[in-house]
Amino acid sequence: MKIVAHFLLLFALTFTPFTANAVVVNFDGVAAGSNLPGNLFIGSGVSFTTGTIPDLVALGDTITLSSPDPRFDIFGNPDAISLPNFAVPLGGGPNDLLISFTIPVTFVSVTSDDSPGEAPDVIRLLALAPTGLPNQFMVLALDSELDNAVSPPGNLLSVSLGGSAFSFALFQTTTEQEGFDDLTFTPVPEPGTLVLLLLGLGGLAALRHTRRQKS
């Protein structure tokens, strides 16, 4: 019994990938440019689609992403939080950027590109659930700030659902082109990870039971 318990615990600790750790995409590992493929960072678990949604958005609304384009831009700018790059929707103007995750997440945050001297404008980060119709989503949570009105980290936007998972978020601009840096998200552990974790807990419980019997 003791050997089995030790084996289960060692197996889980050795082979369990800690996928629940936060992932940070800072856009600095590539050259800045326009018309970049939205799946440029798919290896980090995220892709981007440029489009537009209505400026007035509230919790529980159903929204449609108009003119979806699976591309985005990366700018080099001294206002980036982690120099030198930050992400922006494709094509300039008040376009929005849909953020799709390959693994559901429980938390997402971005930091906007605060630019001193520019007029404040409303930016939002939305947590979304697909409705089943093409490019249509329901707003599950939102965070809103006045960009350029305060200095970082005042321009930090974040959304979560109290531990529940979602697979889409959206960075929304309203009056002019805006961007963000340090996209941070927490993936839900994969099923295999949970199984191995349970094995480890089972091994630990068995080990404790064996020790109690000996005492």
Secondary structure, DSSP 8 states (H G I E B T S, - for coil): -HHHHHHHHHHHHHH---TTS-EEE-S-SS--EEEEETTTTGGGTEEEEEEE--S---TT-EEE-EEEESEEEEEE-TT-SSSSEEEEETTSSS-EEEEEEEEEEEEEEEEE---TTS--EEEEEEEEEE-SSTTEEEEEEEEEEEETTS-TTTTEEEEEBTTB-EEEEEEEESSS---EEEEEEEE---HHHHHHHHHHHHHHHHHHHHHHHH-
